[in-house]
Amino acid sequence: MLSNISSVLRAGAQRNGAAVVMSVRSYADFTTQATFEIKKCDVHKLDEAPATQVVMTRDEGLQYYRTMQTMRRMELKADQLYKQKIIRGFCHLYDGQEACAVGIEGGITLSDHLITAYRAHGYTYTRGGTVKEIMAELTGRRGGIAKGKGGSMHMYCKNFYGGNGIVGAQVPLGAGVALACKYFGNNEVCVSLYGDGAANQGQIFETYNMAALWKLPAIFVCENNRYGMGTSVERASASTDYYKRGDYIPGLRVDGMDVLCVREATRFAADHCRSGKGPILMELQTYRYHGHSMSDPGVSYRTREEIQEVRGKSDPISLLKDRMLSNNMASVEELKEIDVEVRKEIEDAAQFATTDPEPPLEELCNHIFYNDPPLEVRGTNPWTKLKSVS
């Protein structure tokens, strides 16, 4: 999905004779890579910081653009289906925060591990889920990524341990995954994401302590979108320097609206973990365009003007688009072609998500237990009566 941009563009061009000419000319004329100045990260207990001059190739830029546009359109379609009462229950949208997910994935590999909170649709996509599977899960259909049983907050795929609905509870789970990475010695890391609203949870500080003691390859990421539900960070936290919250754990504060800033900070953090230095904390300063969830209009605790100002000045997709156009890395027509293909993919997925059958009743109690023979520990297992010791 993330590495096949060129073939997708060629396929699109073949459907339109004029596009073939544009594509051939564009590949010859475009700048293949460019160097960009990015905002410097604030650091805590670090002697070095991520680079402020970074290189992005044309293929990377197209990849990031397509992925962020897909995430944006997917969330807008989810908004529409929710208002039509086709999606029910909880639904937390991610539009505005796309640079966080795409930047993090650009700084690690799919063999690394990731766990997040309930705003999970984007990460399900970047981790390998398809739009069709995600949309069908939102509508509770059999073809959903969790077979229609998880809904908005509970989606999973390889090396992705979900969307989790309990505020902050995914952070200690992520430390457990990082412990497994260290135990197996596979040089992998685990990224554990939480929001500014969860940052005051006691279990997060307990996790910091264990991770630091055991030098776990754990990247703790606070996605600070400025509001925990309807409460601003200034009203909720005595200190809003979330990147310093680990105290004895080094930290970075990153522009979470810039995909290149997030990518470079994540690479820096992953190298820190892989070198055996233990955990690191990142605060991504970002913004959500929707309310906390679909039941929150999002304008009772902030103004529409504030939202429009962020959209106008800091939108992650517009920022990337402007960089690519101003550096001759893509044409307006080429990006529009991607937009058209993305919209079609979203519409096809929505059609599937509204026509696919719901799971049959006999599936209700399946996939509750892991049914392989249990692992025996010291001669006992949970499914047999304990033997008396003579």
FENHUMO-V513568 format. One record per helix or strand of 3 or more residues. SS is the DSSP state (A for helix, B for strand). FROM is the first residue (numbers start at 1). TO is the last residue. If there is no record, write none. Layout:
ss = {SS:SS}
from = {FROM:FROM}
to = {TO:TO}
//
This chain:
ss = {A:A:B:B:B:A:A:B:A:A:A:B:A:B:A:A:B:A:B:A:A:A:A}
from = {5:17:33:42:53:58:98:113:121:131:169:190:202:218:233:242:251:259:280:304:316:332:361}
to = {14:29:37:44:57:83:107:115:126:138:184:195:214:224:236:244:255:274:285:314:326:355:363}
//
